[in-house]
Amino acid sequence: MQRNLGAGDKRTRRGKISKGSYGNSRPHTARKALPPTPKAGARRPR
């Protein structure tokens, strides 16, 4: 079985843009960047 990848595939971001739909691959709002994680061994300032 051969699968199309790209603009013809509704599961990819490109495919959702071409079909005009939204979902997990293409959410309505952009994801927010996560705050940086503290480094191992780093201490909080007093």
CHARMM internal coordinates of N, CA and C (Angstrom, degrees):
IC EDIT
DIST 1 N 1 CA 1.4501
DIST 1 CA 1 C 1.5324
ANGL 1 N 1 CA 1 C 108.92
DIST 1 C 2 N 1.2973
ANGL 1 CA 1 C 2 N 116.34
DIHE 1 N 1 CA 1 C 2 N 128.30
DIST 2 N 2 CA 1.4583
ANGL 1 C 2 N 2 CA 120.89
DIHE 1 CA 1 C 2 N 2 CA -179.04
DIST 2 CA 2 C 1.5231
ANGL 2 N 2 CA 2 C 109.07
DIHE 1 C 2 N 2 CA 2 C -103.57
DIST 2 C 3 N 1.3191
ANGL 2 CA 2 C 3 N 115.40
DIHE 2 N 2 CA 2 C 3 N 139.65
DIST 3 N 3 CA 1.4554
ANGL 2 C 3 N 3 CA 120.24
DIHE 2 CA 2 C 3 N 3 CA -178.42
DIST 3 CA 3 C 1.5099
ANGL 3 N 3 CA 3 C 110.58
DIHE 2 C 3 N 3 CA 3 C -119.03
DIST 3 C 4 N 1.3085
ANGL 3 CA 3 C 4 N 116.18
DIHE 3 N 3 CA 3 C 4 N 135.61
DIST 4 N 4 CA 1.4596
ANGL 3 C 4 N 4 CA 120.51
DIHE 3 CA 3 C 4 N 4 CA 175.52
DIST 4 CA 4 C 1.5107
ANGL 4 N 4 CA 4 C 109.54
DIHE 3 C 4 N 4 CA 4 C -78.10
DIST 4 C 5 N 1.3054
ANGL 4 CA 4 C 5 N 116.26
DIHE 4 N 4 CA 4 C 5 N 135.66
DIST 5 N 5 CA 1.4507
ANGL 4 C 5 N 5 CA 120.46
DIHE 4 CA 4 C 5 N 5 CA 174.88
DIST 5 CA 5 C 1.5157
ANGL 5 N 5 CA 5 C 107.39
DIHE 4 C 5 N 5 CA 5 C -120.50
DIST 5 C 6 N 1.2860
ANGL 5 CA 5 C 6 N 116.34
DIHE 5 N 5 CA 5 C 6 N 136.98
DIST 6 N 6 CA 1.4619
ANGL 5 C 6 N 6 CA 119.83
DIHE 5 CA 5 C 6 N 6 CA 178.93
DIST 6 CA 6 C 1.5103
ANGL 6 N 6 CA 6 C 111.22
DIHE 5 C 6 N 6 CA 6 C 118.09
DIST 6 C 7 N 1.3204
ANGL 6 CA 6 C 7 N 115.93
DIHE 6 N 6 CA 6 C 7 N -137.69
DIST 7 N 7 CA 1.4639
ANGL 6 C 7 N 7 CA 121.19
DIHE 6 CA 6 C 7 N 7 CA -172.06
DIST 7 CA 7 C 1.5281
ANGL 7 N 7 CA 7 C 112.82
DIHE 6 C 7 N 7 CA 7 C -65.57
DIST 7 C 8 N 1.3356
ANGL 7 CA 7 C 8 N 118.69
DIHE 7 N 7 CA 7 C 8 N -26.96
DIST 8 N 8 CA 1.4641
ANGL 7 C 8 N 8 CA 120.34
DIHE 7 CA 7 C 8 N 8 CA -178.64
DIST 8 CA 8 C 1.5127
ANGL 8 N 8 CA 8 C 113.99
DIHE 7 C 8 N 8 CA 8 C -85.38
DIST 8 C 9 N 1.3127
ANGL 8 CA 8 C 9 N 118.52
DIHE 8 N 8 CA 8 C 9 N -10.63
DIST 9 N 9 CA 1.4665
ANGL 8 C 9 N 9 CA 122.74
DIHE 8 CA 8 C 9 N 9 CA -175.08
DIST 9 CA 9 C 1.5205
ANGL 9 N 9 CA 9 C 110.09
DIHE 8 C 9 N 9 CA 9 C -99.29
DIST 9 C 10 N 1.3369
ANGL 9 CA 9 C 10 N 116.73
DIHE 9 N 9 CA 9 C 10 N 117.75
DIST 10 N 10 CA 1.4618
ANGL 9 C 10 N 10 CA 120.31
DIHE 9 CA 9 C 10 N 10 CA -177.99
DIST 10 CA 10 C 1.5228
ANGL 10 N 10 CA 10 C 113.35
DIHE 9 C 10 N 10 CA 10 C -68.18
DIST 10 C 11 N 1.3269
ANGL 10 CA 10 C 11 N 117.81
DIHE 10 N 10 CA 10 C 11 N -14.51
DIST 11 N 11 CA 1.4718
ANGL 10 C 11 N 11 CA 120.23
DIHE 10 CA 10 C 11 N 11 CA -178.31
DIST 11 CA 11 C 1.5209
ANGL 11 N 11 CA 11 C 113.03
DIHE 10 C 11 N 11 CA 11 C -82.40
DIST 11 C 12 N 1.3272
ANGL 11 CA 11 C 12 N 117.68
DIHE 11 N 11 CA 11 C 12 N -13.90
DIST 12 N 12 CA 1.4614
ANGL 11 C 12 N 12 CA 120.00
DIHE 11 CA 11 C 12 N 12 CA -178.96
DIST 12 CA 12 C 1.5266
ANGL 12 N 12 CA 12 C 110.09
DIHE 11 C 12 N 12 CA 12 C -98.69
DIST 12 C 13 N 1.3121
ANGL 12 CA 12 C 13 N 116.07
DIHE 12 N 12 CA 12 C 13 N 162.90
DIST 13 N 13 CA 1.4666
ANGL 12 C 13 N 13 CA 121.20
DIHE 12 CA 12 C 13 N 13 CA -179.74
DIST 13 CA 13 C 1.5252
ANGL 13 N 13 CA 13 C 110.44
DIHE 12 C 13 N 13 CA 13 C -62.03
DIST 13 C 14 N 1.3382
ANGL 13 CA 13 C 14 N 116.29
DIHE 13 N 13 CA 13 C 14 N -44.55
DIST 14 N 14 CA 1.4724
ANGL 13 C 14 N 14 CA 121.04
DIHE 13 CA 13 C 14 N 14 CA 179.07
DIST 14 CA 14 C 1.5295
ANGL 14 N 14 CA 14 C 110.72
DIHE 13 C 14 N 14 CA 14 C -59.74
DIST 14 C 15 N 1.3192
ANGL 14 CA 14 C 15 N 116.72
DIHE 14 N 14 CA 14 C 15 N -42.74
DIST 15 N 15 CA 1.4588
ANGL 14 C 15 N 15 CA 121.14
DIHE 14 CA 14 C 15 N 15 CA -179.75
DIST 15 CA 15 C 1.5169
ANGL 15 N 15 CA 15 C 111.72
DIHE 14 C 15 N 15 CA 15 C -64.33
DIST 15 C 16 N 1.3254
ANGL 15 CA 15 C 16 N 116.74
DIHE 15 N 15 CA 15 C 16 N -39.30
DIST 16 N 16 CA 1.4642
ANGL 15 C 16 N 16 CA 120.21
DIHE 15 CA 15 C 16 N 16 CA 179.47
DIST 16 CA 16 C 1.5218
ANGL 16 N 16 CA 16 C 110.86
DIHE 15 C 16 N 16 CA 16 C -68.45
DIST 16 C 17 N 1.3404
ANGL 16 CA 16 C 17 N 117.25
DIHE 16 N 16 CA 16 C 17 N -35.63
DIST 17 N 17 CA 1.4593
ANGL 16 C 17 N 17 CA 120.37
DIHE 16 CA 16 C 17 N 17 CA 176.74
DIST 17 CA 17 C 1.5248
ANGL 17 N 17 CA 17 C 109.45
DIHE 16 C 17 N 17 CA 17 C -64.66
DIST 17 C 18 N 1.3338
ANGL 17 CA 17 C 18 N 117.41
DIHE 17 N 17 CA 17 C 18 N -43.19
DIST 18 N 18 CA 1.4690
ANGL 17 C 18 N 18 CA 120.00
DIHE 17 CA 17 C 18 N 18 CA -177.94
DIST 18 CA 18 C 1.5212
ANGL 18 N 18 CA 18 C 111.56
DIHE 17 C 18 N 18 CA 18 C -69.97
DIST 18 C 19 N 1.3408
ANGL 18 CA 18 C 19 N 117.91
DIHE 18 N 18 CA 18 C 19 N -34.87
DIST 19 N 19 CA 1.4668
ANGL 18 C 19 N 19 CA 121.45
DIHE 18 CA 18 C 19 N 19 CA 178.89
DIST 19 CA 19 C 1.5254
ANGL 19 N 19 CA 19 C 112.16
DIHE 18 C 19 N 19 CA 19 C -82.09
DIST 19 C 20 N 1.3443
ANGL 19 CA 19 C 20 N 116.52
DIHE 19 N 19 CA 19 C 20 N -20.93
DIST 20 N 20 CA 1.4637
ANGL 19 C 20 N 20 CA 120.74
DIHE 19 CA 19 C 20 N 20 CA -179.41
DIST 20 CA 20 C 1.5109
ANGL 20 N 20 CA 20 C 113.09
DIHE 19 C 20 N 20 CA 20 C 81.34
DIST 20 C 21 N 1.3250
ANGL 20 CA 20 C 21 N 117.86
DIHE 20 N 20 CA 20 C 21 N 28.65
DIST 21 N 21 CA 1.4588
ANGL 20 C 21 N 21 CA 121.01
DIHE 20 CA 20 C 21 N 21 CA -179.78
DIST 21 CA 21 C 1.5239
ANGL 21 N 21 CA 21 C 110.34
DIHE 20 C 21 N 21 CA 21 C -114.16
DIST 21 C 22 N 1.3201
ANGL 21 CA 21 C 22 N 115.60
DIHE 21 N 21 CA 21 C 22 N 170.34
DIST 22 N 22 CA 1.4599
ANGL 21 C 22 N 22 CA 122.36
DIHE 21 CA 21 C 22 N 22 CA -179.69
DIST 22 CA 22 C 1.5184
ANGL 22 N 22 CA 22 C 109.14
DIHE 21 C 22 N 22 CA 22 C -127.02
DIST 22 C 23 N 1.3316
ANGL 22 CA 22 C 23 N 116.25
DIHE 22 N 22 CA 22 C 23 N 161.40
DIST 23 N 23 CA 1.4581
ANGL 22 C 23 N 23 CA 121.12
DIHE 22 CA 22 C 23 N 23 CA 179.18
DIST 23 CA 23 C 1.5117
ANGL 23 N 23 CA 23 C 110.02
DIHE 22 C 23 N 23 CA 23 C 175.38
DIST 23 C 24 N 1.3330
ANGL 23 CA 23 C 24 N 116.63
DIHE 23 N 23 CA 23 C 24 N -155.80
DIST 24 N 24 CA 1.4657
ANGL 23 C 24 N 24 CA 120.92
DIHE 23 CA 23 C 24 N 24 CA -178.84
DIST 24 CA 24 C 1.5181
ANGL 24 N 24 CA 24 C 111.64
DIHE 23 C 24 N 24 CA 24 C -64.46
DIST 24 C 25 N 1.3227
ANGL 24 CA 24 C 25 N 117.04
DIHE 24 N 24 CA 24 C 25 N -37.63
DIST 25 N 25 CA 1.4599
ANGL 24 C 25 N 25 CA 120.18
DIHE 24 CA 24 C 25 N 25 CA -179.11
DIST 25 CA 25 C 1.5176
ANGL 25 N 25 CA 25 C 112.41
DIHE 24 C 25 N 25 CA 25 C -74.37
DIST 25 C 26 N 1.3357
ANGL 25 CA 25 C 26 N 116.12
DIHE 25 N 25 CA 25 C 26 N -25.20
DIST 26 N 26 CA 1.4717
ANGL 25 C 26 N 26 CA 120.72
DIHE 25 CA 25 C 26 N 26 CA -178.66
DIST 26 CA 26 C 1.5234
ANGL 26 N 26 CA 26 C 109.36
DIHE 25 C 26 N 26 CA 26 C -140.00
DIST 26 C 27 N 1.3373
ANGL 26 CA 26 C 27 N 117.40
DIHE 26 N 26 CA 26 C 27 N 83.25
DIST 27 N 27 CA 1.4633
ANGL 26 C 27 N 27 CA 120.06
DIHE 26 CA 26 C 27 N 27 CA 179.54
DIST 27 CA 27 C 1.5250
ANGL 27 N 27 CA 27 C 111.29
DIHE 26 C 27 N 27 CA 27 C -72.20
DIST 27 C 28 N 1.3401
ANGL 27 CA 27 C 28 N 116.04
DIHE 27 N 27 CA 27 C 28 N 158.94
DIST 28 N 28 CA 1.4657
ANGL 27 C 28 N 28 CA 121.15
DIHE 27 CA 27 C 28 N 28 CA 178.59
DIST 28 CA 28 C 1.5236
ANGL 28 N 28 CA 28 C 111.26
DIHE 27 C 28 N 28 CA 28 C -64.81
DIST 28 C 29 N 1.3255
ANGL 28 CA 28 C 29 N 117.23
DIHE 28 N 28 CA 28 C 29 N -40.40
DIST 29 N 29 CA 1.4667
ANGL 28 C 29 N 29 CA 121.25
DIHE 28 CA 28 C 29 N 29 CA -179.91
DIST 29 CA 29 C 1.5165
ANGL 29 N 29 CA 29 C 109.52
DIHE 28 C 29 N 29 CA 29 C -111.59
DIST 29 C 30 N 1.2970
ANGL 29 CA 29 C 30 N 116.55
DIHE 29 N 29 CA 29 C 30 N 148.38
DIST 30 N 30 CA 1.4646
ANGL 29 C 30 N 30 CA 121.05
DIHE 29 CA 29 C 30 N 30 CA 178.71
DIST 30 CA 30 C 1.5195
ANGL 30 N 30 CA 30 C 109.62
DIHE 29 C 30 N 30 CA 30 C -70.68
DIST 30 C 31 N 1.3074
ANGL 30 CA 30 C 31 N 116.44
DIHE 30 N 30 CA 30 C 31 N 148.28
DIST 31 N 31 CA 1.4651
ANGL 30 C 31 N 31 CA 120.72
DIHE 30 CA 30 C 31 N 31 CA 178.08
DIST 31 CA 31 C 1.5121
ANGL 31 N 31 CA 31 C 110.24
DIHE 30 C 31 N 31 CA 31 C -71.11
DIST 31 C 32 N 1.3328
ANGL 31 CA 31 C 32 N 116.17
DIHE 31 N 31 CA 31 C 32 N 144.49
DIST 32 N 32 CA 1.4585
ANGL 31 C 32 N 32 CA 120.60
DIHE 31 CA 31 C 32 N 32 CA 177.19
DIST 32 CA 32 C 1.5275
ANGL 32 N 32 CA 32 C 108.61
DIHE 31 C 32 N 32 CA 32 C -82.52
DIST 32 C 33 N 1.3035
ANGL 32 CA 32 C 33 N 116.11
DIHE 32 N 32 CA 32 C 33 N 144.48
DIST 33 N 33 CA 1.4642
ANGL 32 C 33 N 33 CA 120.77
DIHE 32 CA 32 C 33 N 33 CA 178.67
DIST 33 CA 33 C 1.5264
ANGL 33 N 33 CA 33 C 109.15
DIHE 32 C 33 N 33 CA 33 C -70.60
DIST 33 C 34 N 1.3070
ANGL 33 CA 33 C 34 N 116.33
DIHE 33 N 33 CA 33 C 34 N 138.98
DIST 34 N 34 CA 1.4596
ANGL 33 C 34 N 34 CA 120.94
DIHE 33 CA 33 C 34 N 34 CA 178.96
DIST 34 CA 34 C 1.5243
ANGL 34 N 34 CA 34 C 109.63
DIHE 33 C 34 N 34 CA 34 C -75.50
DIST 34 C 35 N 1.3426
ANGL 34 CA 34 C 35 N 117.75
DIHE 34 N 34 CA 34 C 35 N 146.50
DIST 35 N 35 CA 1.4692
ANGL 34 C 35 N 35 CA 119.13
DIHE 34 CA 34 C 35 N 35 CA 176.74
DIST 35 CA 35 C 1.5230
ANGL 35 N 35 CA 35 C 109.09
DIHE 34 C 35 N 35 CA 35 C -66.25
DIST 35 C 36 N 1.3356
ANGL 35 CA 35 C 36 N 117.52
DIHE 35 N 35 CA 35 C 36 N 151.69
DIST 36 N 36 CA 1.4667
ANGL 35 C 36 N 36 CA 119.84
DIHE 35 CA 35 C 36 N 36 CA -178.66
DIST 36 CA 36 C 1.5205
ANGL 36 N 36 CA 36 C 110.88
DIHE 35 C 36 N 36 CA 36 C -64.34
DIST 36 C 37 N 1.3191
ANGL 36 CA 36 C 37 N 116.52
DIHE 36 N 36 CA 36 C 37 N 142.27
DIST 37 N 37 CA 1.4599
ANGL 36 C 37 N 37 CA 120.82
DIHE 36 CA 36 C 37 N 37 CA 179.68
DIST 37 CA 37 C 1.5295
ANGL 37 N 37 CA 37 C 108.98
DIHE 36 C 37 N 37 CA 37 C -83.30
DIST 37 C 38 N 1.3272
ANGL 37 CA 37 C 38 N 117.10
DIHE 37 N 37 CA 37 C 38 N 145.59
DIST 38 N 38 CA 1.4692
ANGL 37 C 38 N 38 CA 118.58
DIHE 37 CA 37 C 38 N 38 CA 179.31
DIST 38 CA 38 C 1.5245
ANGL 38 N 38 CA 38 C 110.13
DIHE 37 C 38 N 38 CA 38 C -67.70
DIST 38 C 39 N 1.3178
ANGL 38 CA 38 C 39 N 115.42
DIHE 38 N 38 CA 38 C 39 N 144.82
DIST 39 N 39 CA 1.4591
ANGL 38 C 39 N 39 CA 120.13
DIHE 38 CA 38 C 39 N 39 CA -179.41
DIST 39 CA 39 C 1.5284
ANGL 39 N 39 CA 39 C 109.46
DIHE 38 C 39 N 39 CA 39 C -75.39
DIST 39 C 40 N 1.3130
ANGL 39 CA 39 C 40 N 115.46
DIHE 39 N 39 CA 39 C 40 N 152.61
DIST 40 N 40 CA 1.4668
ANGL 39 C 40 N 40 CA 120.64
DIHE 39 CA 39 C 40 N 40 CA 179.34
DIST 40 CA 40 C 1.5241
ANGL 40 N 40 CA 40 C 109.17
DIHE 39 C 40 N 40 CA 40 C -64.54
DIST 40 C 41 N 1.3168
ANGL 40 CA 40 C 41 N 116.32
DIHE 40 N 40 CA 40 C 41 N 130.98
DIST 41 N 41 CA 1.4538
ANGL 40 C 41 N 41 CA 121.16
DIHE 40 CA 40 C 41 N 41 CA 178.34
DIST 41 CA 41 C 1.5063
ANGL 41 N 41 CA 41 C 113.68
DIHE 40 C 41 N 41 CA 41 C 87.97
DIST 41 C 42 N 1.3175
ANGL 41 CA 41 C 42 N 117.33
DIHE 41 N 41 CA 41 C 42 N -6.49
DIST 42 N 42 CA 1.4830
ANGL 41 C 42 N 42 CA 120.05
DIHE 41 CA 41 C 42 N 42 CA 179.65
DIST 42 CA 42 C 1.5187
ANGL 42 N 42 CA 42 C 109.03
DIHE 41 C 42 N 42 CA 42 C -76.52
DIST 42 C 43 N 1.3182
ANGL 42 CA 42 C 43 N 116.03
DIHE 42 N 42 CA 42 C 43 N 139.80
DIST 43 N 43 CA 1.4663
ANGL 42 C 43 N 43 CA 120.30
DIHE 42 CA 42 C 43 N 43 CA 179.25
DIST 43 CA 43 C 1.5071
ANGL 43 N 43 CA 43 C 110.81
DIHE 42 C 43 N 43 CA 43 C -109.27
DIST 43 C 44 N 1.3094
ANGL 43 CA 43 C 44 N 115.34
DIHE 43 N 43 CA 43 C 44 N 153.10
DIST 44 N 44 CA 1.4631
ANGL 43 C 44 N 44 CA 119.45
DIHE 43 CA 43 C 44 N 44 CA 175.78
DIST 44 CA 44 C 1.5314
ANGL 44 N 44 CA 44 C 109.40
DIHE 43 C 44 N 44 CA 44 C -75.28
DIST 44 C 45 N 1.3129
ANGL 44 CA 44 C 45 N 118.22
DIHE 44 N 44 CA 44 C 45 N 142.61
DIST 45 N 45 CA 1.4733
ANGL 44 C 45 N 45 CA 119.87
DIHE 44 CA 44 C 45 N 45 CA 178.15
DIST 45 CA 45 C 1.5223
ANGL 45 N 45 CA 45 C 110.65
DIHE 44 C 45 N 45 CA 45 C -68.59
DIST 45 C 46 N 1.3206
ANGL 45 CA 45 C 46 N 115.21
DIHE 45 N 45 CA 45 C 46 N 147.90
DIST 46 N 46 CA 1.4771
ANGL 45 C 46 N 46 CA 119.32
DIHE 45 CA 45 C 46 N 46 CA -178.66
DIST 46 CA 46 C 1.4901
ANGL 46 N 46 CA 46 C 111.28
DIHE 45 C 46 N 46 CA 46 C -91.10
END
COOR INIT
IC SEED 1 N 1 CA 1 C
IC BUILD
